[in-house]
Structures are given as structure tokens and as C-alpha cells.
Amino acid sequence: IKKVIEEEHGEKPRDREMIAKYQWAVNKVMAGLTQEEMKEADRLAKEWRKAKPPAEVQAKTASQKGEKYLREFAEEMWRQCEMRVAVLTAWNDGSRQTMTTQ
């Protein structure tokens, strides 16, 4: 999809205009698929929805984004429900070592 946008419009990843062209490119790519390719894409999508990310990806996401996600959740619960949320977190890093917040 990025390649289609770049070839047709000259937009590069991280260009502001690329996001405006994204749905157009998805539609173009999808329209060009054969029935067999559509079936394979559907099969892959179902497989990916069932699978969880590899442990390394889970660890990276937990360490980089976990705290942010929890903070946003806690703030939203306060805003919507006036409910305080306390969270104790622990996760496995890439080497299966248990990590915790302090």
C-alpha cells in the first residue's frame, strides 16, 4: 500500500499527505486481487486475529506503551465514572524475566 501511494502520488512514509491517500490505496490494491488472493487474504486475517504477538513483541509493547495505556484508562475512568483505579503491573521481558513497575 505504501508502495502504491509512493508510485502514484510520490508521497513517502511519514509525509502528512500519505494518510489522506491510504484508503484510496487500500481500495486500489483490493480491487486488483483475484478471488484466490482474496480468499488467502481472508484466511490470513482470520489467522492473525486468533494469534497473539511473539513474546518479544509483547515485552516491547508492555515496556514502551503499557504505562501510557494504563494511565489513559485510569484518567478516562475518573472522567467518565469518578472512579479511581489502582494498578500493579508485571510482565515478562524478552528473556522471560518478570518485570514490575515501581
Stockholm file with secondary structure:
# STOCKHOLM 1.0

chainA/1-102         IKKVIEEEHGEKPRDREMIAKYQWAVNKVMAGLTQEEMKEADRLAKEWRKAKPPAEVQAKTASQKGEKYLREFAEEMWRQCEMRVAVLTAWNDGSRQTMTTQ
#=GR chainA/1-102 SS CHHHHHHHHCCCTTCHHHHHHHHHHHHHHHHTCCHHHHHHHHHHHHHHHHSCCCHHHHHHHHHHHHHHHHHHHHHHHHHHHCCCCCCCCEEECTTSCEEECC
#=GC SS_cons         CHHHHHHHHCCCTTCHHHHHHHHHHHHHHHHTCCHHHHHHHHHHHHHHHHSCCCHHHHHHHHHHHHHHHHHHHHHHHHHHHCCCCCCCCEEECTTSCEEECC
//
